[in-house]
């Protein structure tokens, strides 16, 4: 499957399918397509997969688009200002924030990823459940704001503000670290916890988590009464 990512700050992923080739995506992701694509909505693996997607922040059902009677094209637009990144998961599984899934080739599997440490799950910004992608093929993930990448060596760590961790290679580990100093916690504006990610592996950080954007806008919304 060929693809291209176009547009900013609301990008669109355009996928070119060969005859008989399929792509699966979130409900409502399709923006335009060639008329020879056939859509099929299904649970993508039964009750267990439905439950897994629901807990990881995705819709229960997925749409599958298949090119019929020739090659086809489908465009899927982002729902939030940010970036669409494409990952080839055959060599290394990817762990991403909840709701990151956008679309994928049929050979990609999505499953829940549970934080091994309860502290990281409850206070690390991404919740106890994340998404893990493995299998064969490309997965398209949607992130907030711009994406900055780092390669961590074995034992090397990065301290990340809550919510800024977009995704990481599954070889990385994640934990939380308490902000030191009472004054820092009360007046520093950085919250009580940060996320620590330790290599080896690649990490992708997002500059504007949607929760941060909502907080920034909230200050300018007049309150009733």
C-alpha atoms as an extended CHARMM CRD file, in Angstrom:
* protein
*
       225  EXT
         1         1  UNK       CA              0.0000000000        0.0000000000        0.0000000000  PROA      1               0.0000000000
         2         2  UNK       CA              1.3200000000        3.4120000000       -0.9620000000  PROA      2               0.0000000000
         3         3  UNK       CA              0.4990000000        6.4290000000        1.1600000000  PROA      3               0.0000000000
         4         4  UNK       CA              1.2800000000       10.1050000000        1.6180000000  PROA      4               0.0000000000
         5         5  UNK       CA              0.6520000000       12.5770000000        4.4330000000  PROA      5               0.0000000000
         6         6  UNK       CA             -0.3760000000       16.0830000000        3.3790000000  PROA      6               0.0000000000
         7         7  UNK       CA             -1.4720000000       19.3000000000        5.0370000000  PROA      7               0.0000000000
         8         8  UNK       CA             -0.8600000000       21.2000000000        8.2580000000  PROA      8               0.0000000000
         9         9  UNK       CA             -2.0130000000       21.7960000000       10.9180000000  PROA      9               0.0000000000
        10        10  UNK       CA             -4.8670000000       19.3790000000       10.1340000000  PROA      10              0.0000000000
        11        11  UNK       CA             -3.1350000000       16.6420000000        8.1120000000  PROA      11              0.0000000000
        12        12  UNK       CA             -4.7130000000       13.9970000000        5.9210000000  PROA      12              0.0000000000
        13        13  UNK       CA             -3.4040000000       10.4870000000        5.1780000000  PROA      13              0.0000000000
        14        14  UNK       CA             -4.0230000000        9.4640000000        1.5710000000  PROA      14              0.0000000000
        15        15  UNK       CA             -3.7280000000        5.7200000000        0.9430000000  PROA      15              0.0000000000
        16        16  UNK       CA             -3.5250000000        4.1320000000       -2.5160000000  PROA      16              0.0000000000
        17        17  UNK       CA             -4.8490000000        0.5600000000       -2.5100000000  PROA      17              0.0000000000
        18        18  UNK       CA             -4.2150000000       -2.1110000000       -5.0980000000  PROA      18              0.0000000000
        19        19  UNK       CA             -7.1460000000       -4.1830000000       -6.3300000000  PROA      19              0.0000000000
        20        20  UNK       CA             -8.3720000000       -6.3350000000       -3.4070000000  PROA      20              0.0000000000
        21        21  UNK       CA             -6.2350000000       -4.5210000000       -0.8410000000  PROA      21              0.0000000000
        22        22  UNK       CA             -7.8390000000       -3.2310000000        2.3830000000  PROA      22              0.0000000000
        23        23  UNK       CA             -7.2010000000       -0.6720000000        5.0960000000  PROA      23              0.0000000000
        24        24  UNK       CA             -8.9120000000       -0.4370000000        8.4960000000  PROA      24              0.0000000000
        25        25  UNK       CA             -9.5760000000        2.8030000000       10.3050000000  PROA      25              0.0000000000
        26        26  UNK       CA            -11.5110000000        4.4720000000       13.0780000000  PROA      26              0.0000000000
        27        27  UNK       CA            -15.1740000000        5.2760000000       12.5550000000  PROA      27              0.0000000000
        28        28  UNK       CA            -15.6170000000        8.6290000000       10.8420000000  PROA      28              0.0000000000
        29        29  UNK       CA            -12.0140000000        8.8660000000        9.6190000000  PROA      29              0.0000000000
        30        30  UNK       CA            -12.8480000000        8.7080000000        5.8940000000  PROA      30              0.0000000000
        31        31  UNK       CA            -12.9440000000       12.1290000000        4.2120000000  PROA      31              0.0000000000
        32        32  UNK       CA            -13.0250000000       11.1860000000        0.5120000000  PROA      32              0.0000000000
        33        33  UNK       CA            -12.3610000000        8.0970000000       -1.5800000000  PROA      33              0.0000000000
        34        34  UNK       CA            -12.6500000000        6.6360000000       -5.0470000000  PROA      34              0.0000000000
        35        35  UNK       CA            -16.1030000000        5.1450000000       -5.7540000000  PROA      35              0.0000000000
        36        36  UNK       CA            -14.8190000000        1.5830000000       -6.1510000000  PROA      36              0.0000000000
        37        37  UNK       CA            -13.9650000000        1.2170000000       -2.4420000000  PROA      37              0.0000000000
        38        38  UNK       CA            -16.3010000000       -1.0190000000       -0.4570000000  PROA      38              0.0000000000
        39        39  UNK       CA            -16.8460000000       -0.2770000000        3.2370000000  PROA      39              0.0000000000
        40        40  UNK       CA            -17.4350000000       -2.9730000000        5.8490000000  PROA      40              0.0000000000
        41        41  UNK       CA            -18.0360000000       -2.2110000000        9.5470000000  PROA      41              0.0000000000
        42        42  UNK       CA            -17.1320000000       -4.9410000000       12.0190000000  PROA      42              0.0000000000
        43        43  UNK       CA            -15.8200000000       -5.6550000000       15.4990000000  PROA      43              0.0000000000
        44        44  UNK       CA            -12.4510000000       -6.7220000000       14.1310000000  PROA      44              0.0000000000
        45        45  UNK       CA            -11.9170000000       -9.9160000000       16.1130000000  PROA      45              0.0000000000
        46        46  UNK       CA            -14.9490000000      -10.4930000000       18.2830000000  PROA      46              0.0000000000
        47        47  UNK       CA            -15.9230000000       -9.5640000000       21.8200000000  PROA      47              0.0000000000
        48        48  UNK       CA            -12.3820000000       -9.5890000000       23.2000000000  PROA      48              0.0000000000
        49        49  UNK       CA            -11.1110000000       -7.1260000000       20.6030000000  PROA      49              0.0000000000
        50        50  UNK       CA            -14.1620000000       -4.9140000000       21.1120000000  PROA      50              0.0000000000
        51        51  UNK       CA            -13.5120000000       -4.8250000000       24.8580000000  PROA      51              0.0000000000
        52        52  UNK       CA             -9.8310000000       -4.0860000000       24.2920000000  PROA      52              0.0000000000
        53        53  UNK       CA            -10.5660000000       -1.1540000000       21.9870000000  PROA      53              0.0000000000
        54        54  UNK       CA            -13.1750000000        0.2790000000       24.3490000000  PROA      54              0.0000000000
        55        55  UNK       CA            -10.7690000000        0.2520000000       27.3200000000  PROA      55              0.0000000000
        56        56  UNK       CA             -7.9730000000        1.7860000000       25.2530000000  PROA      56              0.0000000000
        57        57  UNK       CA            -10.1330000000        4.7370000000       24.2510000000  PROA      57              0.0000000000
        58        58  UNK       CA            -11.1660000000        3.7000000000       20.7390000000  PROA      58              0.0000000000
        59        59  UNK       CA            -14.5800000000        3.0730000000       19.2140000000  PROA      59              0.0000000000
        60        60  UNK       CA            -15.8800000000       -0.4760000000       19.5170000000  PROA      60              0.0000000000
        61        61  UNK       CA            -16.3020000000       -0.9600000000       15.7700000000  PROA      61              0.0000000000
        62        62  UNK       CA            -13.8640000000       -0.3490000000       12.9290000000  PROA      62              0.0000000000
        63        63  UNK       CA            -14.4070000000        0.3800000000        9.2580000000  PROA      63              0.0000000000
        64        64  UNK       CA            -12.5790000000       -1.6480000000        6.6230000000  PROA      64              0.0000000000
        65        65  UNK       CA            -12.2650000000       -0.2340000000        3.1050000000  PROA      65              0.0000000000
        66        66  UNK       CA            -11.3930000000       -2.5760000000        0.2200000000  PROA      66              0.0000000000
        67        67  UNK       CA            -10.5450000000       -1.6600000000       -3.3740000000  PROA      67              0.0000000000
        68        68  UNK       CA            -12.8510000000       -3.5490000000       -5.7410000000  PROA      68              0.0000000000
        69        69  UNK       CA            -12.5290000000       -3.9810000000       -9.5160000000  PROA      69              0.0000000000
        70        70  UNK       CA             -9.2800000000       -2.0450000000       -9.7320000000  PROA      70              0.0000000000
        71        71  UNK       CA             -6.9900000000        0.1770000000       -7.7170000000  PROA      71              0.0000000000
        72        72  UNK       CA             -8.4950000000        2.7190000000       -5.3250000000  PROA      72              0.0000000000
        73        73  UNK       CA             -7.7520000000        5.6730000000       -3.0900000000  PROA      73              0.0000000000
        74        74  UNK       CA             -8.9780000000        6.7700000000        0.3260000000  PROA      74              0.0000000000
        75        75  UNK       CA             -8.1930000000        9.9500000000        2.2810000000  PROA      75              0.0000000000
        76        76  UNK       CA             -8.5410000000       10.0760000000        6.0730000000  PROA      76              0.0000000000
        77        77  UNK       CA             -8.3350000000       13.4800000000        7.7550000000  PROA      77              0.0000000000
        78        78  UNK       CA             -7.1340000000       14.2990000000       11.2470000000  PROA      78              0.0000000000
        79        79  UNK       CA             -9.7130000000       15.3890000000       13.8240000000  PROA      79              0.0000000000
        80        80  UNK       CA             -7.3660000000       17.6850000000       15.7580000000  PROA      80              0.0000000000
        81        81  UNK       CA             -4.4250000000       19.9970000000       14.9010000000  PROA      81              0.0000000000
        82        82  UNK       CA             -1.3140000000       17.8570000000       15.0580000000  PROA      82              0.0000000000
        83        83  UNK       CA              0.5490000000       15.2110000000       13.1090000000  PROA      83              0.0000000000
        84        84  UNK       CA             -0.1500000000       11.8020000000       11.6110000000  PROA      84              0.0000000000
        85        85  UNK       CA              2.8370000000        9.4810000000       11.9430000000  PROA      85              0.0000000000
        86        86  UNK       CA              3.2860000000        6.1360000000       10.2030000000  PROA      86              0.0000000000
        87        87  UNK       CA              5.0650000000        3.2530000000       11.9450000000  PROA      87              0.0000000000
        88        88  UNK       CA              6.2040000000       -0.0620000000       10.4650000000  PROA      88              0.0000000000
        89        89  UNK       CA              5.6290000000       -2.4690000000       13.3760000000  PROA      89              0.0000000000
        90        90  UNK       CA              7.1290000000       -5.6600000000       11.9290000000  PROA      90              0.0000000000
        91        91  UNK       CA             10.5240000000       -5.1300000000       13.5840000000  PROA      91              0.0000000000
        92        92  UNK       CA              9.4970000000       -3.4260000000       16.8290000000  PROA      92              0.0000000000
        93        93  UNK       CA              6.0500000000       -3.0870000000       18.4540000000  PROA      93              0.0000000000
        94        94  UNK       CA              4.9270000000        0.4340000000       19.2820000000  PROA      94              0.0000000000
        95        95  UNK       CA              3.2150000000        1.5590000000       22.5110000000  PROA      95              0.0000000000
        96        96  UNK       CA              1.1010000000        4.7220000000       22.1700000000  PROA      96              0.0000000000
        97        97  UNK       CA             -1.2340000000        6.9110000000       24.1670000000  PROA      97              0.0000000000
        98        98  UNK       CA             -4.9190000000        6.0880000000       24.2740000000  PROA      98              0.0000000000
        99        99  UNK       CA             -6.9490000000        7.1980000000       21.2320000000  PROA      99              0.0000000000
       100       100  UNK       CA             -3.7990000000        7.4110000000       19.0660000000  PROA      100             0.0000000000
       101       101  UNK       CA             -4.9920000000        4.8040000000       16.5440000000  PROA      101             0.0000000000
       102       102  UNK       CA             -6.0050000000        6.3190000000       13.2230000000  PROA      102             0.0000000000
       103       103  UNK       CA             -5.7040000000        3.5790000000       10.5790000000  PROA      103             0.0000000000
       104       104  UNK       CA             -3.5860000000        0.5610000000        9.6650000000  PROA      104             0.0000000000
       105       105  UNK       CA             -2.9390000000       -2.1970000000        7.2060000000  PROA      105             0.0000000000
       106       106  UNK       CA             -4.8300000000       -5.4090000000        7.8820000000  PROA      106             0.0000000000
       107       107  UNK       CA             -1.7910000000       -7.2510000000        9.2870000000  PROA      107             0.0000000000
       108       108  UNK       CA             -1.4130000000       -4.8630000000       12.2480000000  PROA      108             0.0000000000
       109       109  UNK       CA             -2.8020000000       -5.9560000000       15.6230000000  PROA      109             0.0000000000
       110       110  UNK       CA             -3.8520000000       -3.5920000000       18.3890000000  PROA      110             0.0000000000
       111       111  UNK       CA             -4.0440000000       -4.6970000000       22.0000000000  PROA      111             0.0000000000
       112       112  UNK       CA             -4.1940000000       -3.1180000000       25.4290000000  PROA      112             0.0000000000
       113       113  UNK       CA             -0.8830000000       -2.3470000000       27.0850000000  PROA      113             0.0000000000
       114       114  UNK       CA             -0.9990000000       -2.2980000000       30.8770000000  PROA      114             0.0000000000
       115       115  UNK       CA              1.5340000000       -0.2490000000       32.7900000000  PROA      115             0.0000000000
       116       116  UNK       CA              3.6300000000       -2.6410000000       34.8630000000  PROA      116             0.0000000000
       117       117  UNK       CA              3.8520000000       -0.1410000000       37.7150000000  PROA      117             0.0000000000
       118       118  UNK       CA              0.6290000000        1.1220000000       39.2350000000  PROA      118             0.0000000000
       119       119  UNK       CA              2.1620000000        4.5180000000       39.9290000000  PROA      119             0.0000000000
       120       120  UNK       CA              2.9300000000        5.0810000000       36.2680000000  PROA      120             0.0000000000
       121       121  UNK       CA             -0.5700000000        4.0090000000       35.4010000000  PROA      121             0.0000000000
       122       122  UNK       CA             -2.4280000000        6.2870000000       37.7690000000  PROA      122             0.0000000000
       123       123  UNK       CA             -0.1920000000        9.3610000000       37.7040000000  PROA      123             0.0000000000
       124       124  UNK       CA              1.9490000000        9.1440000000       34.5700000000  PROA      124             0.0000000000
       125       125  UNK       CA             -0.4110000000       11.0970000000       32.3450000000  PROA      125             0.0000000000
       126       126  UNK       CA             -1.3600000000        8.3100000000       29.9400000000  PROA      126             0.0000000000
       127       127  UNK       CA             -3.4340000000        6.2400000000       32.3480000000  PROA      127             0.0000000000
       128       128  UNK       CA             -3.1130000000        2.6290000000       33.3520000000  PROA      128             0.0000000000
       129       129  UNK       CA             -3.9780000000        1.4260000000       29.8250000000  PROA      129             0.0000000000
       130       130  UNK       CA             -2.1690000000        2.3590000000       26.6320000000  PROA      130             0.0000000000
       131       131  UNK       CA             -2.2550000000        0.8820000000       23.1270000000  PROA      131             0.0000000000
       132       132  UNK       CA              0.2660000000       -1.6010000000       21.7460000000  PROA      132             0.0000000000
       133       133  UNK       CA              0.6300000000       -2.2460000000       18.0150000000  PROA      133             0.0000000000
       134       134  UNK       CA              2.4080000000       -5.2760000000       16.5730000000  PROA      134             0.0000000000
       135       135  UNK       CA              2.1750000000       -7.6910000000       13.6590000000  PROA      135             0.0000000000
       136       136  UNK       CA              3.0000000000       -6.9390000000       10.0350000000  PROA      136             0.0000000000
       137       137  UNK       CA              2.5430000000       -3.6590000000        8.2010000000  PROA      137             0.0000000000
       138       138  UNK       CA              2.0470000000        0.0400000000        8.7850000000  PROA      138             0.0000000000
       139       139  UNK       CA             -0.0430000000        1.7400000000       11.4520000000  PROA      139             0.0000000000
       140       140  UNK       CA             -1.0960000000        5.3960000000       11.2540000000  PROA      140             0.0000000000
       141       141  UNK       CA             -1.1940000000        7.1830000000       14.6050000000  PROA      141             0.0000000000
       142       142  UNK       CA             -2.6280000000       10.6380000000       15.3320000000  PROA      142             0.0000000000
       143       143  UNK       CA             -0.9000000000       12.9760000000       17.7870000000  PROA      143             0.0000000000
       144       144  UNK       CA             -1.5060000000       16.4450000000       19.2330000000  PROA      144             0.0000000000
       145       145  UNK       CA              0.6330000000       19.4240000000       18.1970000000  PROA      145             0.0000000000
       146       146  UNK       CA              4.0980000000       18.8210000000       16.7170000000  PROA      146             0.0000000000
       147       147  UNK       CA              6.1610000000       15.6660000000       17.2650000000  PROA      147             0.0000000000
       148       148  UNK       CA              9.7630000000       15.6770000000       18.5040000000  PROA      148             0.0000000000
       149       149  UNK       CA             11.7640000000       12.4230000000       18.4150000000  PROA      149             0.0000000000
       150       150  UNK       CA             14.5970000000       11.0880000000       20.5780000000  PROA      150             0.0000000000
       151       151  UNK       CA             16.6500000000        7.8930000000       20.5510000000  PROA      151             0.0000000000
       152       152  UNK       CA             17.4140000000        6.6770000000       24.0790000000  PROA      152             0.0000000000
       153       153  UNK       CA             20.3790000000        4.4240000000       24.7440000000  PROA      153             0.0000000000
       154       154  UNK       CA             20.1490000000        1.5560000000       27.2090000000  PROA      154             0.0000000000
       155       155  UNK       CA             19.6400000000        3.0520000000       30.6690000000  PROA      155             0.0000000000
       156       156  UNK       CA             19.2300000000        6.5910000000       29.3120000000  PROA      156             0.0000000000
       157       157  UNK       CA             16.1150000000        8.3990000000       30.5360000000  PROA      157             0.0000000000
       158       158  UNK       CA             13.9820000000       11.3670000000       29.5700000000  PROA      158             0.0000000000
       159       159  UNK       CA             11.7930000000       13.2020000000       32.0950000000  PROA      159             0.0000000000
       160       160  UNK       CA              8.5610000000       14.2460000000       30.3720000000  PROA      160             0.0000000000
       161       161  UNK       CA              5.7180000000       16.5180000000       31.3870000000  PROA      161             0.0000000000
       162       162  UNK       CA              2.4530000000       14.6710000000       31.9380000000  PROA      162             0.0000000000
       163       163  UNK       CA              0.6570000000       13.9820000000       28.6730000000  PROA      163             0.0000000000
       164       164  UNK       CA              3.5550000000       14.8240000000       26.3330000000  PROA      164             0.0000000000
       165       165  UNK       CA              4.5290000000       11.1880000000       25.7350000000  PROA      165             0.0000000000
       166       166  UNK       CA              2.9250000000       10.3370000000       22.3910000000  PROA      166             0.0000000000
       167       167  UNK       CA              4.4360000000        6.8880000000       21.8720000000  PROA      167             0.0000000000
       168       168  UNK       CA              7.5450000000        4.7950000000       22.3460000000  PROA      168             0.0000000000
       169       169  UNK       CA              9.0960000000        1.5950000000       21.1260000000  PROA      169             0.0000000000
       170       170  UNK       CA              8.0500000000       -1.3490000000       23.2730000000  PROA      170             0.0000000000
       171       171  UNK       CA             11.6690000000       -1.8180000000       24.4020000000  PROA      171             0.0000000000
       172       172  UNK       CA             11.3530000000        1.3310000000       26.5510000000  PROA      172             0.0000000000
       173       173  UNK       CA             10.0340000000        1.3250000000       30.1090000000  PROA      173             0.0000000000
       174       174  UNK       CA              7.8820000000        3.9630000000       31.7980000000  PROA      174             0.0000000000
       175       175  UNK       CA              7.6280000000        5.1550000000       35.3930000000  PROA      175             0.0000000000
       176       176  UNK       CA              6.6870000000        8.3120000000       37.3140000000  PROA      176             0.0000000000
       177       177  UNK       CA              8.7740000000       10.7240000000       39.3220000000  PROA      177             0.0000000000
       178       178  UNK       CA              7.4550000000       13.1230000000       41.9550000000  PROA      178             0.0000000000
       179       179  UNK       CA              8.3310000000       16.7890000000       41.5450000000  PROA      179             0.0000000000
       180       180  UNK       CA             10.6380000000       17.6680000000       44.4430000000  PROA      180             0.0000000000
       181       181  UNK       CA             10.0720000000       20.6090000000       46.7630000000  PROA      181             0.0000000000
       182       182  UNK       CA              6.7950000000       21.8700000000       48.2330000000  PROA      182             0.0000000000
       183       183  UNK       CA              7.1250000000       25.3000000000       46.5850000000  PROA      183             0.0000000000
       184       184  UNK       CA              7.8480000000       23.6750000000       43.2290000000  PROA      184             0.0000000000
       185       185  UNK       CA              4.6860000000       21.5930000000       43.5190000000  PROA      185             0.0000000000
       186       186  UNK       CA              2.4600000000       24.4410000000       44.7120000000  PROA      186             0.0000000000
       187       187  UNK       CA              3.7470000000       27.2910000000       42.5700000000  PROA      187             0.0000000000
       188       188  UNK       CA              5.7610000000       25.7480000000       39.7520000000  PROA      188             0.0000000000
       189       189  UNK       CA              2.7650000000       25.0620000000       37.5380000000  PROA      189             0.0000000000
       190       190  UNK       CA              4.1260000000       21.6610000000       36.5090000000  PROA      190             0.0000000000
       191       191  UNK       CA              1.8950000000       19.4790000000       38.6680000000  PROA      191             0.0000000000
       192       192  UNK       CA              2.9250000000       16.8030000000       41.1410000000  PROA      192             0.0000000000
       193       193  UNK       CA              4.2900000000       14.1250000000       38.7990000000  PROA      193             0.0000000000
       194       194  UNK       CA              6.4140000000       13.7770000000       35.6820000000  PROA      194             0.0000000000
       195       195  UNK       CA              6.7950000000       10.7470000000       33.4480000000  PROA      195             0.0000000000
       196       196  UNK       CA             10.2040000000        9.0450000000       33.1950000000  PROA      196             0.0000000000
       197       197  UNK       CA             10.8530000000        6.9430000000       30.0930000000  PROA      197             0.0000000000
       198       198  UNK       CA             14.0120000000        4.8150000000       29.9980000000  PROA      198             0.0000000000
       199       199  UNK       CA             15.6660000000        3.2550000000       26.9650000000  PROA      199             0.0000000000
       200       200  UNK       CA             16.7890000000        1.5370000000       24.9290000000  PROA      200             0.0000000000
       201       201  UNK       CA             14.4020000000        2.6810000000       22.2380000000  PROA      201             0.0000000000
       202       202  UNK       CA             12.8970000000        5.5310000000       20.2910000000  PROA      202             0.0000000000
       203       203  UNK       CA             10.3580000000        7.9300000000       21.7880000000  PROA      203             0.0000000000
       204       204  UNK       CA              7.9960000000       10.4640000000       20.2000000000  PROA      204             0.0000000000
       205       205  UNK       CA              6.8760000000       13.4930000000       22.2340000000  PROA      205             0.0000000000
       206       206  UNK       CA              3.9300000000       15.7730000000       21.4380000000  PROA      206             0.0000000000
       207       207  UNK       CA              4.1270000000       19.5150000000       22.0520000000  PROA      207             0.0000000000
       208       208  UNK       CA              0.4500000000       20.2510000000       22.7670000000  PROA      208             0.0000000000
       209       209  UNK       CA             -1.5860000000       17.4760000000       24.4220000000  PROA      209             0.0000000000
       210       210  UNK       CA             -5.2810000000       18.0990000000       23.9060000000  PROA      210             0.0000000000
       211       211  UNK       CA             -5.7540000000       18.3340000000       27.6860000000  PROA      211             0.0000000000
       212       212  UNK       CA             -3.2500000000       21.2250000000       27.8130000000  PROA      212             0.0000000000
       213       213  UNK       CA             -5.0230000000       22.9770000000       24.9570000000  PROA      213             0.0000000000
       214       214  UNK       CA             -8.3730000000       22.5900000000       26.7090000000  PROA      214             0.0000000000
       215       215  UNK       CA             -6.8960000000       24.1060000000       29.8680000000  PROA      215             0.0000000000
       216       216  UNK       CA             -5.4640000000       27.0640000000       27.9560000000  PROA      216             0.0000000000
       217       217  UNK       CA             -8.7990000000       27.7730000000       26.2330000000  PROA      217             0.0000000000
       218       218  UNK       CA            -10.8250000000       27.3400000000       29.4200000000  PROA      218             0.0000000000
       219       219  UNK       CA             -9.3600000000       30.5320000000       30.8930000000  PROA      219             0.0000000000
       220       220  UNK       CA            -10.9710000000       32.5950000000       28.1270000000  PROA      220             0.0000000000
       221       221  UNK       CA            -14.4330000000       31.0190000000       28.3230000000  PROA      221             0.0000000000
       222       222  UNK       CA            -16.7930000000       33.2570000000       30.3740000000  PROA      222             0.0000000000
       223       223  UNK       CA            -18.5490000000       31.5170000000       33.2280000000  PROA      223             0.0000000000
       224       224  UNK       CA            -22.3160000000       31.8050000000       33.6020000000  PROA      224             0.0000000000
       225       225  UNK       CA            -23.9990000000       33.3940000000       36.5530000000  PROA      225             0.0000000000
